[in-house]
Amino acid sequence: MPKMMPKRAAAILLSAIAAVLVLFALYTWFTLTWSYSEGERAGYLQKFSRKGWLCKTWEGEILLSSMPGAIPERFAFTVRDEGLVQKLQSAMGQRVQISYEQHKGVPTSCFGETEYFVESVMTGPKNPVSPSDAPAGM
């Protein structure tokens, strides 16, 4: 006949599980509120989509180009604010400047696939190299 667990052992086990859950929640809160770094990037918005099997997050990618003819670098980012989502959706293919915070150590991808979370967005001209914008006399 199986022995039953004493009430004291069950209470200790439940307390330990609760403590682990509270520590995990505190760690998650800390990683999402404290930023490791902040910065800005500018480039052409190439990709922006809502991804995830269980937790859907908005993920984007801009192409950073330092000079014409250079191979562009890709910068992946995550957006959590619906207002910024609308702004980025209307800026597909355009030059954008994003301000971001880097959050290292976020324990799950439910908050975003990257560690770069966008805080603000500015859009540039639709076609920055159009002939009508070129200086006269060239």
Phi and psi in radians as a Rosetta constraint file:
Dihedral C 1 N 2 CA 2 C 2 CIRCULARHARMONIC -1.199 0.35
Dihedral N 2 CA 2 C 2 N 3 CIRCULARHARMONIC 2.494 0.35
Dihedral C 2 N 3 CA 3 C 3 CIRCULARHARMONIC -1.409 0.35
Dihedral N 3 CA 3 C 3 N 4 CIRCULARHARMONIC 2.519 0.35
Dihedral C 3 N 4 CA 4 C 4 CIRCULARHARMONIC -1.524 0.35
Dihedral N 4 CA 4 C 4 N 5 CIRCULARHARMONIC 2.554 0.35
Dihedral C 4 N 5 CA 5 C 5 CIRCULARHARMONIC -1.267 0.35
Dihedral N 5 CA 5 C 5 N 6 CIRCULARHARMONIC 2.346 0.35
Dihedral C 5 N 6 CA 6 C 6 CIRCULARHARMONIC -1.070 0.35
Dihedral N 6 CA 6 C 6 N 7 CIRCULARHARMONIC 2.656 0.35
Dihedral C 6 N 7 CA 7 C 7 CIRCULARHARMONIC -1.051 0.35
Dihedral N 7 CA 7 C 7 N 8 CIRCULARHARMONIC -0.638 0.35
Dihedral C 7 N 8 CA 8 C 8 CIRCULARHARMONIC -1.144 0.35
Dihedral N 8 CA 8 C 8 N 9 CIRCULARHARMONIC -0.728 0.35
Dihedral C 8 N 9 CA 9 C 9 CIRCULARHARMONIC -1.142 0.35
Dihedral N 9 CA 9 C 9 N 10 CIRCULARHARMONIC -0.689 0.35
Dihedral C 9 N 10 CA 10 C 10 CIRCULARHARMONIC -1.116 0.35
Dihedral N 10 CA 10 C 10 N 11 CIRCULARHARMONIC -0.709 0.35
Dihedral C 10 N 11 CA 11 C 11 CIRCULARHARMONIC -1.145 0.35
Dihedral N 11 CA 11 C 11 N 12 CIRCULARHARMONIC -0.702 0.35
Dihedral C 11 N 12 CA 12 C 12 CIRCULARHARMONIC -1.141 0.35
Dihedral N 12 CA 12 C 12 N 13 CIRCULARHARMONIC -0.739 0.35
Dihedral C 12 N 13 CA 13 C 13 CIRCULARHARMONIC -1.101 0.35
Dihedral N 13 CA 13 C 13 N 14 CIRCULARHARMONIC -0.811 0.35
Dihedral C 13 N 14 CA 14 C 14 CIRCULARHARMONIC -1.129 0.35
Dihedral N 14 CA 14 C 14 N 15 CIRCULARHARMONIC -0.651 0.35
Dihedral C 14 N 15 CA 15 C 15 CIRCULARHARMONIC -1.147 0.35
Dihedral N 15 CA 15 C 15 N 16 CIRCULARHARMONIC -0.701 0.35
Dihedral C 15 N 16 CA 16 C 16 CIRCULARHARMONIC -1.131 0.35
Dihedral N 16 CA 16 C 16 N 17 CIRCULARHARMONIC -0.747 0.35
Dihedral C 16 N 17 CA 17 C 17 CIRCULARHARMONIC -1.115 0.35
Dihedral N 17 CA 17 C 17 N 18 CIRCULARHARMONIC -0.755 0.35
Dihedral C 17 N 18 CA 18 C 18 CIRCULARHARMONIC -1.090 0.35
Dihedral N 18 CA 18 C 18 N 19 CIRCULARHARMONIC -0.712 0.35
Dihedral C 18 N 19 CA 19 C 19 CIRCULARHARMONIC -1.117 0.35
Dihedral N 19 CA 19 C 19 N 20 CIRCULARHARMONIC -0.723 0.35
Dihedral C 19 N 20 CA 20 C 20 CIRCULARHARMONIC -1.106 0.35
Dihedral N 20 CA 20 C 20 N 21 CIRCULARHARMONIC -0.756 0.35
Dihedral C 20 N 21 CA 21 C 21 CIRCULARHARMONIC -1.116 0.35
Dihedral N 21 CA 21 C 21 N 22 CIRCULARHARMONIC -0.710 0.35
Dihedral C 21 N 22 CA 22 C 22 CIRCULARHARMONIC -1.151 0.35
Dihedral N 22 CA 22 C 22 N 23 CIRCULARHARMONIC -0.760 0.35
Dihedral C 22 N 23 CA 23 C 23 CIRCULARHARMONIC -1.085 0.35
Dihedral N 23 CA 23 C 23 N 24 CIRCULARHARMONIC -0.702 0.35
Dihedral C 23 N 24 CA 24 C 24 CIRCULARHARMONIC -1.113 0.35
Dihedral N 24 CA 24 C 24 N 25 CIRCULARHARMONIC -0.758 0.35
Dihedral C 24 N 25 CA 25 C 25 CIRCULARHARMONIC -1.122 0.35
Dihedral N 25 CA 25 C 25 N 26 CIRCULARHARMONIC -0.724 0.35
Dihedral C 25 N 26 CA 26 C 26 CIRCULARHARMONIC -1.130 0.35
Dihedral N 26 CA 26 C 26 N 27 CIRCULARHARMONIC -0.731 0.35
Dihedral C 26 N 27 CA 27 C 27 CIRCULARHARMONIC -1.102 0.35
Dihedral N 27 CA 27 C 27 N 28 CIRCULARHARMONIC -0.763 0.35
Dihedral C 27 N 28 CA 28 C 28 CIRCULARHARMONIC -1.101 0.35
Dihedral N 28 CA 28 C 28 N 29 CIRCULARHARMONIC -0.797 0.35
Dihedral C 28 N 29 CA 29 C 29 CIRCULARHARMONIC -1.037 0.35
Dihedral N 29 CA 29 C 29 N 30 CIRCULARHARMONIC -0.759 0.35
Dihedral C 29 N 30 CA 30 C 30 CIRCULARHARMONIC -1.088 0.35
Dihedral N 30 CA 30 C 30 N 31 CIRCULARHARMONIC -0.784 0.35
Dihedral C 30 N 31 CA 31 C 31 CIRCULARHARMONIC -1.199 0.35
Dihedral N 31 CA 31 C 31 N 32 CIRCULARHARMONIC -0.464 0.35
Dihedral C 31 N 32 CA 32 C 32 CIRCULARHARMONIC -1.527 0.35
Dihedral N 32 CA 32 C 32 N 33 CIRCULARHARMONIC -0.332 0.35
Dihedral C 32 N 33 CA 33 C 33 CIRCULARHARMONIC -1.777 0.35
Dihedral N 33 CA 33 C 33 N 34 CIRCULARHARMONIC -0.477 0.35
Dihedral C 33 N 34 CA 34 C 34 CIRCULARHARMONIC -1.653 0.35
Dihedral N 34 CA 34 C 34 N 35 CIRCULARHARMONIC 2.229 0.35
Dihedral C 34 N 35 CA 35 C 35 CIRCULARHARMONIC -1.786 0.35
Dihedral N 35 CA 35 C 35 N 36 CIRCULARHARMONIC 2.370 0.35
Dihedral C 35 N 36 CA 36 C 36 CIRCULARHARMONIC -1.266 0.35
Dihedral N 36 CA 36 C 36 N 37 CIRCULARHARMONIC -0.725 0.35
Dihedral C 36 N 37 CA 37 C 37 CIRCULARHARMONIC -2.643 0.35
Dihedral N 37 CA 37 C 37 N 38 CIRCULARHARMONIC 2.834 0.35
Dihedral C 37 N 38 CA 38 C 38 CIRCULARHARMONIC -2.318 0.35
Dihedral N 38 CA 38 C 38 N 39 CIRCULARHARMONIC 2.633 0.35
Dihedral C 38 N 39 CA 39 C 39 CIRCULARHARMONIC -3.031 0.35
Dihedral N 39 CA 39 C 39 N 40 CIRCULARHARMONIC -3.048 0.35
Dihedral C 39 N 40 CA 40 C 40 CIRCULARHARMONIC -2.339 0.35
Dihedral N 40 CA 40 C 40 N 41 CIRCULARHARMONIC 2.558 0.35
Dihedral C 40 N 41 CA 41 C 41 CIRCULARHARMONIC -2.389 0.35
Dihedral N 41 CA 41 C 41 N 42 CIRCULARHARMONIC 2.588 0.35
Dihedral C 41 N 42 CA 42 C 42 CIRCULARHARMONIC -2.303 0.35
Dihedral N 42 CA 42 C 42 N 43 CIRCULARHARMONIC 2.461 0.35
Dihedral C 42 N 43 CA 43 C 43 CIRCULARHARMONIC 3.104 0.35
Dihedral N 43 CA 43 C 43 N 44 CIRCULARHARMONIC -2.954 0.35
Dihedral C 43 N 44 CA 44 C 44 CIRCULARHARMONIC -1.696 0.35
Dihedral N 44 CA 44 C 44 N 45 CIRCULARHARMONIC 2.219 0.35
Dihedral C 44 N 45 CA 45 C 45 CIRCULARHARMONIC -1.234 0.35
Dihedral N 45 CA 45 C 45 N 46 CIRCULARHARMONIC 1.954 0.35
Dihedral C 45 N 46 CA 46 C 46 CIRCULARHARMONIC -1.727 0.35
Dihedral N 46 CA 46 C 46 N 47 CIRCULARHARMONIC -0.686 0.35
Dihedral C 46 N 47 CA 47 C 47 CIRCULARHARMONIC -2.503 0.35
Dihedral N 47 CA 47 C 47 N 48 CIRCULARHARMONIC 2.409 0.35
Dihedral C 47 N 48 CA 48 C 48 CIRCULARHARMONIC -2.675 0.35
Dihedral N 48 CA 48 C 48 N 49 CIRCULARHARMONIC 2.049 0.35
Dihedral C 48 N 49 CA 49 C 49 CIRCULARHARMONIC -2.650 0.35
Dihedral N 49 CA 49 C 49 N 50 CIRCULARHARMONIC 2.827 0.35
Dihedral C 49 N 50 CA 50 C 50 CIRCULARHARMONIC -1.712 0.35
Dihedral N 50 CA 50 C 50 N 51 CIRCULARHARMONIC 2.118 0.35
Dihedral C 50 N 51 CA 51 C 51 CIRCULARHARMONIC -2.189 0.35
Dihedral N 51 CA 51 C 51 N 52 CIRCULARHARMONIC 2.832 0.35
Dihedral C 51 N 52 CA 52 C 52 CIRCULARHARMONIC 2.221 0.35
Dihedral N 52 CA 52 C 52 N 53 CIRCULARHARMONIC 2.523 0.35
Dihedral C 52 N 53 CA 53 C 53 CIRCULARHARMONIC -1.348 0.35
Dihedral N 53 CA 53 C 53 N 54 CIRCULARHARMONIC -0.934 0.35
Dihedral C 53 N 54 CA 54 C 54 CIRCULARHARMONIC -1.850 0.35
Dihedral N 54 CA 54 C 54 N 55 CIRCULARHARMONIC -0.857 0.35
Dihedral C 54 N 55 CA 55 C 55 CIRCULARHARMONIC -1.794 0.35
Dihedral N 55 CA 55 C 55 N 56 CIRCULARHARMONIC 1.936 0.35
Dihedral C 55 N 56 CA 56 C 56 CIRCULARHARMONIC -1.474 0.35
Dihedral N 56 CA 56 C 56 N 57 CIRCULARHARMONIC 2.231 0.35
Dihedral C 56 N 57 CA 57 C 57 CIRCULARHARMONIC -2.291 0.35
Dihedral N 57 CA 57 C 57 N 58 CIRCULARHARMONIC 2.683 0.35
Dihedral C 57 N 58 CA 58 C 58 CIRCULARHARMONIC -1.547 0.35
Dihedral N 58 CA 58 C 58 N 59 CIRCULARHARMONIC 2.095 0.35
Dihedral C 58 N 59 CA 59 C 59 CIRCULARHARMONIC -2.101 0.35
Dihedral N 59 CA 59 C 59 N 60 CIRCULARHARMONIC 2.429 0.35
Dihedral C 59 N 60 CA 60 C 60 CIRCULARHARMONIC -2.399 0.35
Dihedral N 60 CA 60 C 60 N 61 CIRCULARHARMONIC 2.988 0.35
Dihedral C 60 N 61 CA 61 C 61 CIRCULARHARMONIC -2.589 0.35
Dihedral N 61 CA 61 C 61 N 62 CIRCULARHARMONIC 2.288 0.35
Dihedral C 61 N 62 CA 62 C 62 CIRCULARHARMONIC -2.051 0.35
Dihedral N 62 CA 62 C 62 N 63 CIRCULARHARMONIC 2.655 0.35
Dihedral C 62 N 63 CA 63 C 63 CIRCULARHARMONIC -1.718 0.35
Dihedral N 63 CA 63 C 63 N 64 CIRCULARHARMONIC 2.118 0.35
Dihedral C 63 N 64 CA 64 C 64 CIRCULARHARMONIC -1.685 0.35
Dihedral N 64 CA 64 C 64 N 65 CIRCULARHARMONIC 2.166 0.35
Dihedral C 64 N 65 CA 65 C 65 CIRCULARHARMONIC -2.191 0.35
Dihedral N 65 CA 65 C 65 N 66 CIRCULARHARMONIC 2.122 0.35
Dihedral C 65 N 66 CA 66 C 66 CIRCULARHARMONIC -1.409 0.35
Dihedral N 66 CA 66 C 66 N 67 CIRCULARHARMONIC -0.550 0.35
Dihedral C 66 N 67 CA 67 C 67 CIRCULARHARMONIC -2.717 0.35
Dihedral N 67 CA 67 C 67 N 68 CIRCULARHARMONIC 2.690 0.35
Dihedral C 67 N 68 CA 68 C 68 CIRCULARHARMONIC -1.030 0.35
Dihedral N 68 CA 68 C 68 N 69 CIRCULARHARMONIC 2.374 0.35
Dihedral C 68 N 69 CA 69 C 69 CIRCULARHARMONIC 1.598 0.35
Dihedral N 69 CA 69 C 69 N 70 CIRCULARHARMONIC -0.251 0.35
Dihedral C 69 N 70 CA 70 C 70 CIRCULARHARMONIC -1.387 0.35
Dihedral N 70 CA 70 C 70 N 71 CIRCULARHARMONIC 2.655 0.35
Dihedral C 70 N 71 CA 71 C 71 CIRCULARHARMONIC -1.261 0.35
Dihedral N 71 CA 71 C 71 N 72 CIRCULARHARMONIC 2.140 0.35
Dihedral C 71 N 72 CA 72 C 72 CIRCULARHARMONIC -1.278 0.35
Dihedral N 72 CA 72 C 72 N 73 CIRCULARHARMONIC 2.609 0.35
Dihedral C 72 N 73 CA 73 C 73 CIRCULARHARMONIC -1.694 0.35
Dihedral N 73 CA 73 C 73 N 74 CIRCULARHARMONIC 2.505 0.35
Dihedral C 73 N 74 CA 74 C 74 CIRCULARHARMONIC -1.657 0.35
Dihedral N 74 CA 74 C 74 N 75 CIRCULARHARMONIC 2.439 0.35
Dihedral C 74 N 75 CA 75 C 75 CIRCULARHARMONIC -2.205 0.35
Dihedral N 75 CA 75 C 75 N 76 CIRCULARHARMONIC 2.001 0.35
Dihedral C 75 N 76 CA 76 C 76 CIRCULARHARMONIC -1.643 0.35
Dihedral N 76 CA 76 C 76 N 77 CIRCULARHARMONIC 2.514 0.35
Dihedral C 76 N 77 CA 77 C 77 CIRCULARHARMONIC -2.596 0.35
Dihedral N 77 CA 77 C 77 N 78 CIRCULARHARMONIC 2.909 0.35
Dihedral C 77 N 78 CA 78 C 78 CIRCULARHARMONIC -2.129 0.35
Dihedral N 78 CA 78 C 78 N 79 CIRCULARHARMONIC 2.495 0.35
Dihedral C 78 N 79 CA 79 C 79 CIRCULARHARMONIC -2.132 0.35
Dihedral N 79 CA 79 C 79 N 80 CIRCULARHARMONIC 2.245 0.35
Dihedral C 79 N 80 CA 80 C 80 CIRCULARHARMONIC -1.897 0.35
Dihedral N 80 CA 80 C 80 N 81 CIRCULARHARMONIC -0.273 0.35
Dihedral C 80 N 81 CA 81 C 81 CIRCULARHARMONIC -1.657 0.35
Dihedral N 81 CA 81 C 81 N 82 CIRCULARHARMONIC 2.180 0.35
Dihedral C 81 N 82 CA 82 C 82 CIRCULARHARMONIC -1.112 0.35
Dihedral N 82 CA 82 C 82 N 83 CIRCULARHARMONIC -0.560 0.35
Dihedral C 82 N 83 CA 83 C 83 CIRCULARHARMONIC -1.096 0.35
Dihedral N 83 CA 83 C 83 N 84 CIRCULARHARMONIC -0.728 0.35
Dihedral C 83 N 84 CA 84 C 84 CIRCULARHARMONIC -1.218 0.35
Dihedral N 84 CA 84 C 84 N 85 CIRCULARHARMONIC -0.569 0.35
Dihedral C 84 N 85 CA 85 C 85 CIRCULARHARMONIC -1.045 0.35
Dihedral N 85 CA 85 C 85 N 86 CIRCULARHARMONIC -0.827 0.35
Dihedral C 85 N 86 CA 86 C 86 CIRCULARHARMONIC -1.069 0.35
Dihedral N 86 CA 86 C 86 N 87 CIRCULARHARMONIC -0.738 0.35
Dihedral C 86 N 87 CA 87 C 87 CIRCULARHARMONIC -1.117 0.35
Dihedral N 87 CA 87 C 87 N 88 CIRCULARHARMONIC -0.755 0.35
Dihedral C 87 N 88 CA 88 C 88 CIRCULARHARMONIC -1.229 0.35
Dihedral N 88 CA 88 C 88 N 89 CIRCULARHARMONIC -0.621 0.35
Dihedral C 88 N 89 CA 89 C 89 CIRCULARHARMONIC -1.104 0.35
Dihedral N 89 CA 89 C 89 N 90 CIRCULARHARMONIC -0.606 0.35
Dihedral C 89 N 90 CA 90 C 90 CIRCULARHARMONIC -1.409 0.35
Dihedral N 90 CA 90 C 90 N 91 CIRCULARHARMONIC -0.153 0.35
Dihedral C 90 N 91 CA 91 C 91 CIRCULARHARMONIC -1.873 0.35
Dihedral N 91 CA 91 C 91 N 92 CIRCULARHARMONIC 0.308 0.35
Dihedral C 91 N 92 CA 92 C 92 CIRCULARHARMONIC -0.981 0.35
Dihedral N 92 CA 92 C 92 N 93 CIRCULARHARMONIC 2.283 0.35
Dihedral C 92 N 93 CA 93 C 93 CIRCULARHARMONIC 1.432 0.35
Dihedral N 93 CA 93 C 93 N 94 CIRCULARHARMONIC -0.106 0.35
Dihedral C 93 N 94 CA 94 C 94 CIRCULARHARMONIC -1.692 0.35
Dihedral N 94 CA 94 C 94 N 95 CIRCULARHARMONIC 2.925 0.35
Dihedral C 94 N 95 CA 95 C 95 CIRCULARHARMONIC -1.371 0.35
Dihedral N 95 CA 95 C 95 N 96 CIRCULARHARMONIC 2.281 0.35
Dihedral C 95 N 96 CA 96 C 96 CIRCULARHARMONIC -2.275 0.35
Dihedral N 96 CA 96 C 96 N 97 CIRCULARHARMONIC 2.696 0.35
Dihedral C 96 N 97 CA 97 C 97 CIRCULARHARMONIC -2.134 0.35
Dihedral N 97 CA 97 C 97 N 98 CIRCULARHARMONIC 2.128 0.35
Dihedral C 97 N 98 CA 98 C 98 CIRCULARHARMONIC -2.014 0.35
Dihedral N 98 CA 98 C 98 N 99 CIRCULARHARMONIC 2.480 0.35
Dihedral C 98 N 99 CA 99 C 99 CIRCULARHARMONIC -1.808 0.35
Dihedral N 99 CA 99 C 99 N 100 CIRCULARHARMONIC 2.342 0.35
Dihedral C 99 N 100 CA 100 C 100 CIRCULARHARMONIC -2.396 0.35
Dihedral N 100 CA 100 C 100 N 101 CIRCULARHARMONIC 2.837 0.35
Dihedral C 100 N 101 CA 101 C 101 CIRCULARHARMONIC -2.119 0.35
Dihedral N 101 CA 101 C 101 N 102 CIRCULARHARMONIC 2.414 0.35
Dihedral C 101 N 102 CA 102 C 102 CIRCULARHARMONIC -1.726 0.35
Dihedral N 102 CA 102 C 102 N 103 CIRCULARHARMONIC 2.169 0.35
Dihedral C 102 N 103 CA 103 C 103 CIRCULARHARMONIC -2.025 0.35
Dihedral N 103 CA 103 C 103 N 104 CIRCULARHARMONIC 1.830 0.35
Dihedral C 103 N 104 CA 104 C 104 CIRCULARHARMONIC -1.488 0.35
Dihedral N 104 CA 104 C 104 N 105 CIRCULARHARMONIC 2.546 0.35
Dihedral C 104 N 105 CA 105 C 105 CIRCULARHARMONIC 1.420 0.35
Dihedral N 105 CA 105 C 105 N 106 CIRCULARHARMONIC 0.271 0.35
Dihedral C 105 N 106 CA 106 C 106 CIRCULARHARMONIC -1.119 0.35
Dihedral N 106 CA 106 C 106 N 107 CIRCULARHARMONIC 2.195 0.35
Dihedral C 106 N 107 CA 107 C 107 CIRCULARHARMONIC -1.276 0.35
Dihedral N 107 CA 107 C 107 N 108 CIRCULARHARMONIC -0.240 0.35
Dihedral C 107 N 108 CA 108 C 108 CIRCULARHARMONIC -2.516 0.35
Dihedral N 108 CA 108 C 108 N 109 CIRCULARHARMONIC 2.734 0.35
Dihedral C 108 N 109 CA 109 C 109 CIRCULARHARMONIC -1.462 0.35
Dihedral N 109 CA 109 C 109 N 110 CIRCULARHARMONIC 0.070 0.35
Dihedral C 109 N 110 CA 110 C 110 CIRCULARHARMONIC -1.141 0.35
Dihedral N 110 CA 110 C 110 N 111 CIRCULARHARMONIC -0.365 0.35
Dihedral C 110 N 111 CA 111 C 111 CIRCULARHARMONIC -1.662 0.35
Dihedral N 111 CA 111 C 111 N 112 CIRCULARHARMONIC -0.189 0.35
Dihedral C 111 N 112 CA 112 C 112 CIRCULARHARMONIC 2.628 0.35
Dihedral N 112 CA 112 C 112 N 113 CIRCULARHARMONIC 2.596 0.35
Dihedral C 112 N 113 CA 113 C 113 CIRCULARHARMONIC -1.398 0.35
Dihedral N 113 CA 113 C 113 N 114 CIRCULARHARMONIC -0.354 0.35
Dihedral C 113 N 114 CA 114 C 114 CIRCULARHARMONIC -1.932 0.35
Dihedral N 114 CA 114 C 114 N 115 CIRCULARHARMONIC 3.029 0.35
Dihedral C 114 N 115 CA 115 C 115 CIRCULARHARMONIC -1.755 0.35
Dihedral N 115 CA 115 C 115 N 116 CIRCULARHARMONIC 0.116 0.35
Dihedral C 115 N 116 CA 116 C 116 CIRCULARHARMONIC -1.850 0.35
Dihedral N 116 CA 116 C 116 N 117 CIRCULARHARMONIC 1.996 0.35
Dihedral C 116 N 117 CA 117 C 117 CIRCULARHARMONIC -1.926 0.35
Dihedral N 117 CA 117 C 117 N 118 CIRCULARHARMONIC 2.130 0.35
Dihedral C 117 N 118 CA 118 C 118 CIRCULARHARMONIC -1.286 0.35
Dihedral N 118 CA 118 C 118 N 119 CIRCULARHARMONIC 2.341 0.35
Dihedral C 118 N 119 CA 119 C 119 CIRCULARHARMONIC -1.861 0.35
Dihedral N 119 CA 119 C 119 N 120 CIRCULARHARMONIC -0.555 0.35
Dihedral C 119 N 120 CA 120 C 120 CIRCULARHARMONIC -2.698 0.35
Dihedral N 120 CA 120 C 120 N 121 CIRCULARHARMONIC 2.769 0.35
Dihedral C 120 N 121 CA 121 C 121 CIRCULARHARMONIC -2.385 0.35
Dihedral N 121 CA 121 C 121 N 122 CIRCULARHARMONIC 2.390 0.35
Dihedral C 121 N 122 CA 122 C 122 CIRCULARHARMONIC -2.192 0.35
Dihedral N 122 CA 122 C 122 N 123 CIRCULARHARMONIC 2.365 0.35
Dihedral C 122 N 123 CA 123 C 123 CIRCULARHARMONIC -1.763 0.35
Dihedral N 123 CA 123 C 123 N 124 CIRCULARHARMONIC 2.596 0.35
Dihedral C 123 N 124 CA 124 C 124 CIRCULARHARMONIC -1.730 0.35
Dihedral N 124 CA 124 C 124 N 125 CIRCULARHARMONIC -2.917 0.35
Dihedral C 124 N 125 CA 125 C 125 CIRCULARHARMONIC -1.162 0.35
Dihedral N 125 CA 125 C 125 N 126 CIRCULARHARMONIC 2.681 0.35
Dihedral C 125 N 126 CA 126 C 126 CIRCULARHARMONIC -1.096 0.35
Dihedral N 126 CA 126 C 126 N 127 CIRCULARHARMONIC -0.752 0.35
Dihedral C 126 N 127 CA 127 C 127 CIRCULARHARMONIC -2.404 0.35
Dihedral N 127 CA 127 C 127 N 128 CIRCULARHARMONIC 1.621 0.35
Dihedral C 127 N 128 CA 128 C 128 CIRCULARHARMONIC -1.187 0.35
Dihedral N 128 CA 128 C 128 N 129 CIRCULARHARMONIC -0.189 0.35
Dihedral C 128 N 129 CA 129 C 129 CIRCULARHARMONIC -2.092 0.35
Dihedral N 129 CA 129 C 129 N 130 CIRCULARHARMONIC 0.518 0.35
Dihedral C 129 N 130 CA 130 C 130 CIRCULARHARMONIC -1.262 0.35
Dihedral N 130 CA 130 C 130 N 131 CIRCULARHARMONIC 2.611 0.35
Dihedral C 130 N 131 CA 131 C 131 CIRCULARHARMONIC -1.059 0.35
Dihedral N 131 CA 131 C 131 N 132 CIRCULARHARMONIC -0.534 0.35
Dihedral C 131 N 132 CA 132 C 132 CIRCULARHARMONIC -1.191 0.35
Dihedral N 132 CA 132 C 132 N 133 CIRCULARHARMONIC -0.382 0.35
Dihedral C 132 N 133 CA 133 C 133 CIRCULARHARMONIC -1.602 0.35
Dihedral N 133 CA 133 C 133 N 134 CIRCULARHARMONIC -0.091 0.35
Dihedral C 133 N 134 CA 134 C 134 CIRCULARHARMONIC -1.240 0.35
Dihedral N 134 CA 134 C 134 N 135 CIRCULARHARMONIC 2.562 0.35
Dihedral C 134 N 135 CA 135 C 135 CIRCULARHARMONIC -1.075 0.35
Dihedral N 135 CA 135 C 135 N 136 CIRCULARHARMONIC 2.533 0.35
Dihedral C 135 N 136 CA 136 C 136 CIRCULARHARMONIC -1.182 0.35
Dihedral N 136 CA 136 C 136 N 137 CIRCULARHARMONIC 2.616 0.35
Dihedral C 136 N 137 CA 137 C 137 CIRCULARHARMONIC 1.516 0.35
Dihedral N 137 CA 137 C 137 N 138 CIRCULARHARMONIC 0.217 0.35
